[in-house]
């Protein structure tokens, strides 16, 4: 599932290809993808609007339009954006297509149709209504804010990192990498982490996600672009720890598989 690095890369792609363009027409190929918006109202509400801004909050991309408000996009498991120019055919599994006045196009593509696209008046109100915690890469999300968010939680640290109401943007895959880099077992209870471990964890949240964005590596995209010290390229059956060379282990969290190094991330250690 797309996490902070994926959605940040989508945001930068949108800025690079579509910023300033004026929407001429919106084609809704699958109305089921719309969140809280009727097909007709969504399409007509965007005609003539100009893309003027973009924001990412956690796993959500928000596209600012003048004067129409904000398009909200959640990519779920298989969502993505595709831009092209001219008469080229739209990509397969295009759920919504934005045609611009200058002949450019943008498609919201989703193979499994699990994502959602909506239209809201205000980005901050949308974030509050979704009950999203602070964005993991927001500069305002500092060590003090991290401590307030996690220190009193009496749950496994991996579950806390993945809880979008606590910290927005981290999912199953990058929580594994963050915990590996911090040397913390995924089942350690959050309230039992000592101050040094919490500082180390906070540092790795920022470093790991920023590195992934810089390297262009999303949750499922280009893991080999990551540094050799990262777990993600070895996050598979038969993988080996890049630190000690031991076998990568697995454990289950709410039906999801977590990967970790049993030697470098000792439970209770």
NORFEN-V546000 format. One record per residue. N is the residue number from 0. SS is DSSP state (2 for helix, 1 for strand, 0 for the rest). Layout:
N_SS ; N_SS
//
This chain:
0_0 ; 1_0 ; 2_0 ; 3_2 ; 4_2 ; 5_2 ; 6_2 ; 7_2 ; 8_2 ; 9_2 ; 10_2 ; 11_2 ; 12_2 ; 13_2 ; 14_2 ; 15_2 ; 16_2 ; 17_2 ; 18_0 ; 19_0 ; 20_0 ; 21_1 ; 22_1 ; 23_1 ; 24_1 ; 25_1 ; 26_1 ; 27_1 ; 28_0 ; 29_0 ; 30_2 ; 31_2 ; 32_2 ; 33_1 ; 34_0 ; 35_0 ; 36_0 ; 37_0 ; 38_2 ; 39_2 ; 40_2 ; 41_2 ; 42_2 ; 43_2 ; 44_2 ; 45_2 ; 46_0 ; 47_0 ; 48_0 ; 49_1 ; 50_1 ; 51_1 ; 52_1 ; 53_1 ; 54_1 ; 55_1 ; 56_1 ; 57_0 ; 58_0 ; 59_1 ; 60_1 ; 61_1 ; 62_1 ; 63_1 ; 64_1 ; 65_1 ; 66_0 ; 67_0 ; 68_1 ; 69_1 ; 70_1 ; 71_1 ; 72_1 ; 73_1 ; 74_0 ; 75_0 ; 76_0 ; 77_0 ; 78_1 ; 79_1 ; 80_1 ; 81_1 ; 82_1 ; 83_1 ; 84_1 ; 85_0 ; 86_0 ; 87_0 ; 88_0 ; 89_0 ; 90_0 ; 91_0 ; 92_0 ; 93_1 ; 94_1 ; 95_1 ; 96_1 ; 97_1 ; 98_1 ; 99_1 ; 100_0 ; 101_0 ; 102_0 ; 103_1 ; 104_1 ; 105_1 ; 106_1 ; 107_1 ; 108_1 ; 109_1 ; 110_0 ; 111_0 ; 112_0 ; 113_0 ; 114_0 ; 115_1 ; 116_1 ; 117_1 ; 118_1 ; 119_1 ; 120_0 ; 121_0 ; 122_2 ; 123_2 ; 124_2 ; 125_2 ; 126_2 ; 127_2 ; 128_2 ; 129_0 ; 130_0 ; 131_0 ; 132_0 ; 133_1 ; 134_1 ; 135_0 ; 136_0 ; 137_0 ; 138_0 ; 139_0 ; 140_0 ; 141_0 ; 142_2 ; 143_2 ; 144_2 ; 145_2 ; 146_2 ; 147_2 ; 148_2 ; 149_2 ; 150_0 ; 151_0 ; 152_0 ; 153_0 ; 154_0 ; 155_1 ; 156_2 ; 157_2 ; 158_2 ; 159_2 ; 160_2 ; 161_2 ; 162_0 ; 163_0 ; 164_0 ; 165_0 ; 166_1 ; 167_1 ; 168_0 ; 169_0 ; 170_0 ; 171_2 ; 172_2 ; 173_2 ; 174_2 ; 175_2 ; 176_2 ; 177_2 ; 178_2 ; 179_2 ; 180_2 ; 181_2 ; 182_0 ; 183_0 ; 184_0 ; 185_0 ; 186_0 ; 187_0 ; 188_1 ; 189_2 ; 190_2 ; 191_2 ; 192_0 ; 193_0 ; 194_2 ; 195_2 ; 196_2 ; 197_2 ; 198_2 ; 199_2 ; 200_2 ; 201_2 ; 202_2 ; 203_2 ; 204_2 ; 205_2 ; 206_2 ; 207_2 ; 208_2 ; 209_2 ; 210_2 ; 211_2 ; 212_2 ; 213_2 ; 214_2 ; 215_0 ; 216_0 ; 217_0 ; 218_0 ; 219_0 ; 220_0 ; 221_0 ; 222_2 ; 223_2 ; 224_2 ; 225_0 ; 226_0 ; 227_0 ; 228_0 ; 229_0 ; 230_0 ; 231_2 ; 232_2 ; 233_2 ; 234_0 ; 235_0 ; 236_0 ; 237_0 ; 238_0 ; 239_1 ; 240_0 ; 241_0 ; 242_0 ; 243_0 ; 244_0 ; 245_0 ; 246_1 ; 247_1 ; 248_1 ; 249_1 ; 250_1 ; 251_1 ; 252_1 ; 253_0 ; 254_0 ; 255_1 ; 256_1 ; 257_1 ; 258_1 ; 259_1 ; 260_1 ; 261_0 ; 262_0 ; 263_0 ; 264_0 ; 265_0 ; 266_0 ; 267_0 ; 268_0
//
